[in-house]
């Protein structure tokens, strides 16, 4: 992958770094769980056809009670025919204590682009950016990943909901242990009932049914 300097030089005005808050302001929000009218995308790095956005995740609410702490995450968007489309959550830790946030975000985006075969420059991305249907919520998404609870291929929004669920850690650890034991086809511990109720189509592909009856 090209370096940040090369990308800046080659993309010229197609490279932009937007900063809406300082690192200290973000830290104060995280400490105080403060979400009063703050912009929730403090940094955006746009490089040609890819961008990386640092997002303050204010978490899910249940009966007005927050179910998880305020946290930071990275999100990737892809530009197709001049329009920015949401692509995926990048599961790298957001580290604020770095000498240069811009360089750090470029590092995370480059690594992600390399893994996914995405390009800053060319229209190579187009073939990788077919709209797909999330097997859980049935919304369209450019990217799907396998659920940790069952074998459904699901969109970034559903991944996020899954991660926020109380049973996620167990599902994650059980899956990881199965793979460690050589079981690469482990079907998951099953979708928790409350999530299954939330998505009327979801139970059709729970592992009890072997996922084949749709
Ligand atoms: Zn979904």
Boltz pocket constraint, residues with backbone or C-beta under 6 A from the ligand:
constraints:
  - pocket:
      binder: B
      contacts: [[A, 134], [A, 135], [A, 136], [A, 137], [A, 138], [A, 139], [A, 154], [A, 155], [A, 156], [A, 157], [A, 158]]
      max_distance: 6.0
